[in-house]
Amino acid sequence: MIISTKTGDQLDGQLLYERQKTIRSHQTYPPGPRIAAAGLQVPENMGSVLRLADAAGSQYVTFVGSAVSAPALTRLRRTARSTELLVQWEFCSTEDLIARSEEFQPLLALELTTESLGLFDAALPEQCAFLIGSERYGIPPTLLAKCQQAVHIPMYGVNGSMNVTHALAIALFEWRRQHSSNNQ
């Protein structure tokens, strides 16, 4: 394998914006998975979920069982960097998500369980939703039971977990890798 020594120039804000606008308007790509985030407590993580959803081409995010005060909403929006205007998002209760579960099928838990598959070994469905859990407790058992499959990210260090938004990023872009014939 030959490695190129060319790196090119870093794109500044306006050039990057124009590139992304062109990709979005001329590129045909399947919409990314729907995202459900259960019990997130950190507004910056919620904003990061919205930013990731936009980056991966996901169109819907549902925050389950999370309450956000006005100051926290400001922090969420600051982290989202205007992607809260590009991605449809909502808050709902656990009971509401369960009642609307057909909208999220198949529902894949991003969680290490006794039956989870390694993310890179799993054939991720073209149409699916990812469920992530809270920063501290993961996915509540009532919601985990509603999932059709659990996938986990193989980790090789002593620590067995990572930030929930980092894990979501890996899962979304593995899904995108599996389902995009023309990766940019």
N, C-alpha and C positions, 0 to 999 in steps of 0.2 A: 504494500500500500504506500502510495506517495502522499506525503503531507505537504500541502501548499504553504509557502512562507508568506503569502499575501493575506492581509487582514482587512484591508479597506479602511475607510474613514468612518468614525462613529457618526450616526445620524443625529442631527440636532432636533429639537422639538418640532419645528415646522415640517422638516423633511420626513420625520417619523410619522407625524400626523397625516401627511399626504399619502405616504406609503400605506398606512393602515386604512385610510378612506378608500383607496384604490382597491385594496384586497377585499374589503367588505362589499364594494359595489360591483366588482367584476368576477369575483371568485364564487363558484358554486361549491358549497360544502355543506354537509349535513349539520343541522343544529346540534350543539353539544348536549350532554345529558342534563336532565333536570337535577337540581340540587336541593336537598332537604337537610337543614342543619338543626339538630335537636339540642336544646338547652345551652346554646352558646351564651356566655356571660360577658365576654370582653368585646366592647363595641368595635375596637380595632380589628378583631378577628372577623366580625360580621362585615365590616367594610372590605376587608381582604377577600372574603368569600365573594362579594359582589364584583370586585376587581378581577378575581380569577374567573368568575363566570363569564364576564365580558371577554377576557383574553382567550378563553377556550371556545367561545362561540355558544355558550349556554344561554338560554333565553329566560329561564325561570329559576328563582330561588325562593324557597319557603323556609322561614325561621320558625321553628317549632318550640313552643313553650318558653320563649324568651320575651322578657319585658324590657323596654328601652325607654328611659326617661329623656326629656328634652336635651339635657347636656350630653347624655350618651349618644343620642341621635346625631348631634353635632360632631362628635368624635367619629362615629360610624361614617358619616358623609365625608369628613376630612380624609379618612383612610381610603374610602372608595374612589376618591379623585374623579368625581362626576360620573362614574359608571353606574351609580344608583339611578341615573337618568336614562341609561341605555338598556338595563336589564330589568325585567318585571320582577318585583319582589313583594313579599307579604309576610305578615306574622299570623300564626294560627296556633291553636291548642293541639296537644297530643291527640285528644279525642277527635278533633276536626280532621287532622291528618289521617287518622285511622278510617274515619267515615269517607274520606276522599281518596282512599288508597288506590283505587283504579287509575287515577291520574298519574301515579308514580310507578307503574308496572313496566318491566320488572324492577323491583327495588333492591339495590345492592348495598349492603352495609360495608362501609370502609372501617373494618374493625378486626382485630386479631381475636379469633374464637377457636374453639376446639374443632370446628369444621371449615374454617376459612381456607380459601385457596390463595396462593401467592399471586399478587396482582399481575406479574409478568407471565405467569403460566395460565391465567384465566382468559378465556375467549369472552370478551366483554360484549354484551348485546348492542346492536346498533342503536336501538331505542331503549333507554333505561333511565333510571334515576339513581344518584348516589346519595346515601344517607350518612352523614357524619354526626358525631356526638360531641358532647361538651368537653371543654378543655380538661376537666378534672375526672369526670366519671364515664366518659365515652357515651355510647348509645344506650338509652334506657331499655331494659329487658322487654317491655311491652312493645316497643317499636322494633327491636331486633327480631322479635318473633314474627313480625310482618314482612320481613325481608325474604327474598327468594334465594339469596346467596350472600355470603360474606367473603370479602377479599381483604388481604392485608399486604402491606409493603414489607418485603424481606429486609431485615435490619441485621447488621453484622457487628455492632458494638455491644457494649454492656447494657446501655440504656435501651429499653424495649418500646419506647414511644417517641413521637416527634410532635411538634406543633400541629394542630388540627388543620390549619390552612396549608401548611407545607405538604401534609399527606394528601389533602384534596388536590393540590396542584399536580402532584405526581400522578394521581389517579386520572384526573381530567386529561392530562397530556398523554398518558398511556392509552386512554380511550381514543383520543384524537389520532394517535399514531396508528392504532389498529383500524381506524375507519376513514382515513383521509388518503386518497390516492396521490394527492398533490400537496405535500407538506411544504409550507413556506419557510 
